[in-house]
Amino acid sequence: MTVRICALLAALLVATPVQAQPPAQPIPWDLIDEYPATAIPGEADSFFAEAVKRRTEGRVVINTIPDAKSGLRTREQIKAVTEGRHAMANTLAGALADESPFFLLSSLPFVTASATDARALATAAMPLYDKLFVERKQKVLFVTPWPPSGIWSAKPVNGLDVLRALKVRTYDKGGTDLFSQVSAAASVVSFADLPGKLDSGEINAVLSSGDGGAARKLWTHLPNFSEITYAVPLSFGTVSLEAFNKLDARDRAAIEEAGRETTERQWAAMAGRVARNYTTMRENKVAIDEKPPADVMNAMRAAAAKSVAEWRVKAGPEAAALLDAQMKK
């Protein structure tokens, strides 16, 4: 009897289909960014999201939130990631000067003359950038360089009188320090807050790249652009260490590879970017001054020397030595 029952149970087990395990739900990460999806950091976000999807086979999904739709401005993003309110952010480094003066490095005025110079400086500085973000419970996954910053203005900046009349929107403290010396007014203003200030006339000039200005269609108010090659600033795509460390080793490695792929893509995207921006700007009736007057440039360079000297003191000897080593090359 016992044998027959056992045989029957065995037959039932063989005949009963094994229930398939439901597929694991993808792990969602929000990636917040103040800048529009069409600006170069917004393009980095989209590229990174696709690379992560491909490399993790859909196990991690990046939800990009551009154009300050998170409700947060650049200076607020780093805190949001530290506190775990969002997994990721793509943040303009210079806007984090209150966190550390070192974050101003890439946007120091007239320090880097080309993308090649900017990348050499960024590479040398990465250990310090990594350390600063780790202190804020974050990990750098990718870097986005911006095209060189210039001046968008209501009137052509064709002399010192025009320069001194500018009320300039800057993107970080370094820019404010410099333009406070040579113009009527200068202040850090979030890109998302620009439209109202341009409408009111509170601002009549904007320090930004052709890329950022085109994304915001600054030509509506500011139909002139002066190519001063002010700086090649960096934005950093960072992730909460808590969120990152929850992943298994396979997905952590895949996401790091996606980050490296994104960084390489962004540096490569710089080639020809200025020319493409200028084409778009000219199509929208922007007058581009590719060689601003010497007196205008000399005034800004003199102010820049003072700003950089003050930065050296605030940033400390390690940062100053790093800058000196790169400028000697």
Disulfide bonds with the S-S distance in Angstrom:
none
